[in-house]
Amino acid sequence: MSENNNGGRVQPIENNDNIHMYNLPTTQTNQVDRVETNKGLLDGILNIKVSEVPCFKSSMLYAVGSGMGVLAFTSLIPILRTKKFGPPDFGIWTFLGVASLSWPICDYNHRLHNKRVKLLMDAQVAEMNRKMKEKKDETEK
C-alpha cells in the first residue's frame, strides 16, 4: 500500500500515479508500423527483424542441436537406414518438435520475467516517493 496525492487516502500500489513509468520491450515487434501502413500481412511479416524477436535464437539453437544429435544417433543404427522413414526424417521431426515446444516456454518465461521487473521497478519508485514525502513532511514540521 502506498499513499497518493489524493487527500491522504491509502490506495493499492497499482493505482499510484508515479508507477508504470518504465516501458520494457514487448514481444510484438513493429506492431504500430504494421497497423499504420496497412499494406497487408505479407509486408508486415517481411518487416520483422529476427534479432528483435525474443527467444528466437535460443529456440533455434536448441532445435538445431537436438535435430543434429538425433540425426547423428539414428545414423548409427543400421536398421533405421533401410526403413521408409530414415535418419533425416527423425532429425527434421525432432527439430520441428523442439522448436515448437521451446519457443512458447521461453516466451512465457520472458513475459513473466518482464512482469516481475516492472513490478520491482514500480515498487522502487513508490518507495522512493514515500521517502521523499516523509522527508518533505519532516521539513514542513
Secondary structure, DSSP 8 states (H G I E B T S, - for coil): -EE-TTTT-EE-GGG-TT--------S--SHHHHHHH---HHHHHHT--GGGSTTHHHHHHHHHHHHHHHHHHHHT-GGGGSSSS-HHHHHHHHHHHHHHHHHHHHHHHHHHHHHHHHHHHHHHHHHHHHHHHHHHHHHH-
